[in-house]
Structures are given as structure tokens and as C-alpha cells.
Amino acid sequence: MNLHTILTRTENGFGQRLVEWSSTRGIAAEEFDPRSEELPDGMLLINANQDFVKEDIDLHDQFDKKHIPTQKIDINGTLQVAISNFNLWLTSNKCQRVLIVGSDDLLQNENLERFLEKI
């Protein structure tokens, strides 16, 4: 996998979980600062059943308008398809620093852990 650094919002449980996950994978983790001039290479919005938090979808739209690659992954979909699509997206867009966001509701979804184990 080409992923070297994840950025996330660590003020929520989802972001904290990603920091824990990244440390076990040798991937650097950084706090996302929306005011920073240095933007990530891409953005991954993890969701369940296309249920989005308004703040996350607004952020997704901002990245899309700036022509920064974005990807949405529904963890309740087919796991292997989600993993393949994510890896293909990373490779084809040459994303090494990726902002990953999602809601705290995902922490109770067992599919989140299965997705994180496989990528």
C-alpha cells in the first residue's frame, strides 16, 4: 500500500481509533488542520449505509471542488470490493497523505474493524 500518512480529526473517537490503527501499521498519523496551507493528497470518507455527518460531507465537497481526489467507502458493502477500490484509488491518484474521516457511530460497527484489518 502506498499510504504513508493519515490525517484525521483526533477530537473524536473515530479519529482516535484511526491513530491507534495507524501506529500498528507503521503509518504516520497527524491531526488534520483545515486552516493549513498544506493539503493532503486525497480524502477518504468512511460511512455505513451512505449515512453521513453533515460536517464530513461538507469537507468532502470542499476537497472535490479543489479537485483533490476523494473516495467514499461504505463499510456495510462487500468488504473485498471496498478494499480493492480503496487500493486502486490510492494507486491511481498517487495518494500518500490521506485525510480519513467518519462518524463515531462507526465505532460500534464490526465491519469497521474488518475493513481496517484488511487494508
C-alpha positions as CSV (number, residue, x, y, z in Angstrom):
1,M,0.0,0.0,0.0
2,N,1.3,3.5,-0.8
3,L,-0.3,5.1,2.2
4,H,2.4,6.8,4.3
5,T,0.5,9.3,6.4
6,I,-3.1,9.7,7.5
7,L,-4.6,12.9,8.7
8,T,-7.7,12.8,10.9
9,R,-9.6,14.8,13.5
10,T,-8.4,13.4,16.8
11,E,-11.0,15.2,18.9
12,N,-13.5,12.4,18.1
13,G,-13.4,8.7,18.9
14,F,-13.2,7.7,15.2
15,G,-10.1,9.8,14.8
16,Q,-8.6,8.3,17.9
17,R,-9.3,4.8,16.6
18,L,-7.5,5.6,13.3
19,V,-4.5,6.9,15.2
20,E,-4.3,3.6,17.1
21,W,-4.7,1.6,13.9
22,S,-2.0,3.5,12.0
23,S,0.5,3.0,14.8
24,T,0.2,-0.8,14.4
25,R,0.7,-0.5,10.6
26,G,3.7,1.8,10.6
27,I,1.7,4.6,9.1
28,A,2.3,8.1,10.4
29,A,-0.8,10.0,11.9
30,E,-1.3,13.7,12.0
31,E,-4.0,16.0,13.3
32,F,-6.0,17.5,10.4
33,D,-6.0,21.3,10.5
34,P,-8.5,22.7,7.9
35,R,-6.6,26.0,8.0
36,S,-3.3,24.5,7.0
37,E,-2.0,25.5,3.6
38,E,-0.6,22.0,3.1
39,L,-3.5,19.9,2.0
40,P,-3.5,16.1,1.9
41,D,-3.2,14.2,-1.4
42,G,-6.7,12.8,-1.0
43,M,-9.7,12.3,1.3
44,L,-11.4,9.1,2.3
45,L,-14.9,9.3,3.8
46,I,-15.9,6.1,5.6
47,N,-19.6,5.6,6.2
48,A,-22.2,2.9,6.8
49,N,-25.2,2.6,4.6
50,Q,-24.5,6.0,3.0
51,D,-25.2,7.7,6.3
52,F,-23.0,10.8,6.5
53,V,-22.4,13.5,9.1
54,K,-23.0,17.0,7.6
55,E,-19.6,18.2,8.6
56,D,-17.9,15.3,6.8
57,I,-19.9,15.7,3.6
58,D,-19.2,19.4,3.6
59,L,-15.5,18.7,3.9
60,H,-15.8,16.1,1.1
61,D,-17.4,18.7,-1.1
62,Q,-14.7,21.2,-0.4
63,F,-12.0,18.8,-1.4
64,D,-13.9,17.8,-4.5
65,K,-14.2,21.4,-5.6
66,K,-10.5,21.8,-5.2
67,H,-10.0,18.8,-7.5
68,I,-8.4,16.8,-4.7
69,P,-9.2,13.1,-5.1
70,T,-11.9,11.9,-2.8
71,Q,-13.3,8.4,-2.1
72,K,-16.3,7.2,-0.2
73,I,-16.3,3.7,1.3
74,D,-19.4,2.1,2.7
75,I,-18.2,-0.4,5.2
76,N,-21.5,-2.3,5.1
77,G,-20.9,-3.1,1.4
78,T,-18.9,-6.0,0.1
79,L,-15.6,-6.0,2.0
80,Q,-13.3,-7.2,-0.8
81,V,-14.8,-4.7,-3.2
82,A,-14.2,-1.8,-0.8
83,I,-10.6,-2.9,-0.2
84,S,-9.9,-3.3,-3.9
85,N,-11.5,0.1,-4.7
86,F,-9.6,1.8,-2.0
87,N,-6.2,0.4,-3.0
88,L,-6.9,1.2,-6.7
89,W,-7.9,4.7,-5.8
90,L,-4.7,5.2,-3.7
91,T,-2.5,3.9,-6.5
92,S,-4.2,5.7,-9.4
93,N,-4.2,9.0,-7.6
94,K,-0.8,8.6,-6.1
95,C,-2.2,9.4,-2.7
96,Q,0.3,9.0,0.1
97,R,-1.1,11.6,2.6
98,V,-4.8,10.9,3.1
99,L,-7.4,12.6,5.3
100,I,-9.7,9.9,6.7
101,V,-13.0,10.9,8.3
102,G,-16.0,9.2,9.6
103,S,-18.5,9.4,12.4
104,D,-18.2,8.0,15.9
105,D,-21.2,5.8,15.2
106,L,-18.9,3.6,13.0
107,L,-17.0,2.5,16.2
108,Q,-19.9,0.2,17.0
109,N,-19.9,-1.4,13.6
110,E,-17.9,-4.6,13.4
111,N,-17.3,-4.0,9.7
112,L,-15.0,-1.1,10.5
113,E,-12.5,-3.4,12.2
114,R,-12.7,-5.9,9.4
115,F,-12.1,-3.1,6.9
116,L,-9.1,-1.7,8.9
117,E,-7.6,-5.2,9.3
118,K,-7.6,-5.8,5.5
119,I,-6.3,-2.5,4.1
